[in-house]
Amino acid sequence: MRYAETMKTVNLGEAKANLSQLVREVRSGEEREIVIALDGAPAVRIVPFGRPTRRALGMDAGLVSLTDDFFESDAEIAELFGERL
């Protein structure tokens, strides 16, 4: 992900000088989050405290399928676990 293209990014020196303002921008919703860069590379993010994360239910649906015999016993596997069928 390239942070500079999607959200506000500031260098560490600027963040130190303007931390209060940056926090206000995120807290008010003016900025969703702000990335602080160290030597030009993203290092940390300022995000609102307690912001709920979104999870899309079912986003992996259809990626995994089971064969009809998936739950049937397999003698070779049972033997590996010290069991006999």
Phi and psi in degrees as GROMACS dihedral restraints (atoms count N, CA, C in turn):
[ dihedral_restraints ]
;  ai    aj    ak    al  type     phi  dphi    fc
    3     4     5     6     1  -100.5    20    10
    4     5     6     7     1   102.4    20    10
    6     7     8     9     1   -63.1    20    10
    7     8     9    10     1   -37.2    20    10
    9    10    11    12     1   -59.5    20    10
   10    11    12    13     1   -28.3    20    10
   12    13    14    15     1   -83.6    20    10
   13    14    15    16     1   -20.1    20    10
   15    16    17    18     1  -111.0    20    10
   16    17    18    19     1   -17.9    20    10
   18    19    20    21     1  -155.6    20    10
   19    20    21    22     1   168.3    20    10
   21    22    23    24     1   -65.4    20    10
   22    23    24    25     1   132.8    20    10
   24    25    26    27     1  -127.1    20    10
   25    26    27    28     1   132.5    20    10
   27    28    29    30     1  -127.8    20    10
   28    29    30    31     1   153.6    20    10
   30    31    32    33     1   -82.4    20    10
   31    32    33    34     1   167.4    20    10
   33    34    35    36     1   -60.1    20    10
   34    35    36    37     1   -41.8    20    10
   36    37    38    39     1   -61.5    20    10
   37    38    39    40     1   -44.4    20    10
   39    40    41    42     1   -64.2    20    10
   40    41    42    43     1   -39.7    20    10
   42    43    44    45     1   -63.8    20    10
   43    44    45    46     1   -40.9    20    10
   45    46    47    48     1   -63.0    20    10
   46    47    48    49     1   -40.6    20    10
   48    49    50    51     1   -75.2    20    10
   49    50    51    52     1   -26.3    20    10
   51    52    53    54     1  -126.7    20    10
   52    53    54    55     1    26.0    20    10
   54    55    56    57     1   -56.3    20    10
   55    56    57    58     1   -44.8    20    10
   57    58    59    60     1   -59.0    20    10
   58    59    60    61     1   -44.3    20    10
   60    61    62    63     1   -65.1    20    10
   61    62    63    64     1   -41.5    20    10
   63    64    65    66     1   -62.4    20    10
   64    65    66    67     1   -42.6    20    10
   66    67    68    69     1   -63.2    20    10
   67    68    69    70     1   -42.3    20    10
   69    70    71    72     1   -61.3    20    10
   70    71    72    73     1   -40.5    20    10
   72    73    74    75     1   -62.0    20    10
   73    74    75    76     1   -40.8    20    10
   75    76    77    78     1   -73.4    20    10
   76    77    78    79     1   -44.0    20    10
   78    79    80    81     1   -62.8    20    10
   79    80    81    82     1   -36.2    20    10
   81    82    83    84     1   -78.7    20    10
   82    83    84    85     1   -14.7    20    10
   84    85    86    87     1    93.5    20    10
   85    86    87    88     1    -1.4    20    10
   87    88    89    90     1   -59.1    20    10
   88    89    90    91     1   -39.7    20    10
   90    91    92    93     1  -121.4    20    10
   91    92    93    94     1   136.0    20    10
   93    94    95    96     1   -67.9    20    10
   94    95    96    97     1   -41.6    20    10
   96    97    98    99     1  -161.9    20    10
   97    98    99   100     1   159.6    20    10
   99   100   101   102     1  -126.8    20    10
  100   101   102   103     1   132.8    20    10
  102   103   104   105     1   -97.1    20    10
  103   104   105   106     1   133.5    20    10
  105   106   107   108     1  -104.2    20    10
  106   107   108   109     1   124.9    20    10
  108   109   110   111     1  -101.7    20    10
  109   110   111   112     1   145.2    20    10
  111   112   113   114     1  -121.3    20    10
  112   113   114   115     1   119.3    20    10
  114   115   116   117     1    56.2    20    10
  115   116   117   118     1    36.9    20    10
  117   118   119   120     1    82.9    20    10
  118   119   120   121     1    -3.4    20    10
  120   121   122   123     1  -111.8    20    10
  121   122   123   124     1   138.8    20    10
  123   124   125   126     1   -54.7    20    10
  124   125   126   127     1   131.5    20    10
  126   127   128   129     1  -118.2    20    10
  127   128   129   130     1   -46.7    20    10
  129   130   131   132     1  -145.2    20    10
  130   131   132   133     1   166.2    20    10
  132   133   134   135     1  -123.7    20    10
  133   134   135   136     1   143.3    20    10
  135   136   137   138     1  -100.1    20    10
  136   137   138   139     1   118.9    20    10
  138   139   140   141     1  -132.9    20    10
  139   140   141   142     1   156.7    20    10
  141   142   143   144     1   -62.8    20    10
  142   143   144   145     1   139.8    20    10
  144   145   146   147     1   -68.1    20    10
  145   146   147   148     1   133.3    20    10
  147   148   149   150     1    74.4    20    10
  148   149   150   151     1    14.8    20    10
  150   151   152   153     1   -65.7    20    10
  151   152   153   154     1   125.7    20    10
  153   154   155   156     1   -68.0    20    10
  154   155   156   157     1   143.4    20    10
  156   157   158   159     1   -89.9    20    10
  157   158   159   160     1   146.4    20    10
  159   160   161   162     1   -97.9    20    10
  160   161   162   163     1   131.8    20    10
  162   163   164   165     1  -123.4    20    10
  163   164   165   166     1   127.8    20    10
  165   166   167   168     1   -87.7    20    10
  166   167   168   169     1   111.0    20    10
  168   169   170   171     1   -68.6    20    10
  169   170   171   172     1   135.7    20    10
  171   172   173   174     1    81.3    20    10
  172   173   174   175     1    10.8    20    10
  174   175   176   177     1   -66.9    20    10
  175   176   177   178     1   -18.4    20    10
  177   178   179   180     1  -102.5    20    10
  178   179   180   181     1     7.5    20    10
  180   181   182   183     1   -56.8    20    10
  181   182   183   184     1   134.1    20    10
  183   184   185   186     1    87.6    20    10
  184   185   186   187     1    -6.0    20    10
  186   187   188   189     1   -83.5    20    10
  187   188   189   190     1   -23.2    20    10
  189   190   191   192     1  -124.5    20    10
  190   191   192   193     1   135.7    20    10
  192   193   194   195     1  -135.7    20    10
  193   194   195   196     1   150.0    20    10
  195   196   197   198     1  -111.7    20    10
  196   197   198   199     1   141.7    20    10
  198   199   200   201     1   -73.6    20    10
  199   200   201   202     1   162.1    20    10
  201   202   203   204     1   -61.6    20    10
  202   203   204   205     1   -28.2    20    10
  204   205   206   207     1   -97.2    20    10
  205   206   207   208     1    15.4    20    10
  207   208   209   210     1   -55.7    20    10
  208   209   210   211     1   -42.3    20    10
  210   211   212   213     1   -90.4    20    10
  211   212   213   214     1     1.7    20    10
  213   214   215   216     1   -76.5    20    10
  214   215   216   217     1   152.2    20    10
  216   217   218   219     1   -70.4    20    10
  217   218   219   220     1   145.6    20    10
  219   220   221   222     1  -123.8    20    10
  220   221   222   223     1   117.4    20    10
  222   223   224   225     1   -57.9    20    10
  223   224   225   226     1   -42.1    20    10
  225   226   227   228     1   -63.4    20    10
  226   227   228   229     1   -43.1    20    10
  228   229   230   231     1   -69.0    20    10
  229   230   231   232     1   -41.5    20    10
  231   232   233   234     1   -59.7    20    10
  232   233   234   235     1   -39.8    20    10
  234   235   236   237     1   -64.0    20    10
  235   236   237   238     1   -36.5    20    10
  237   238   239   240     1   -61.8    20    10
  238   239   240   241     1   -28.3    20    10
  240   241   242   243     1   -97.5    20    10
  241   242   243   244     1    12.1    20    10
  243   244   245   246     1    76.1    20    10
  244   245   246   247     1    22.0    20    10
  246   247   248   249     1  -112.8    20    10
  247   248   249   250     1   157.1    20    10
  249   250   251   252     1  -121.5    20    10
  250   251   252   253     1   141.9    20    10
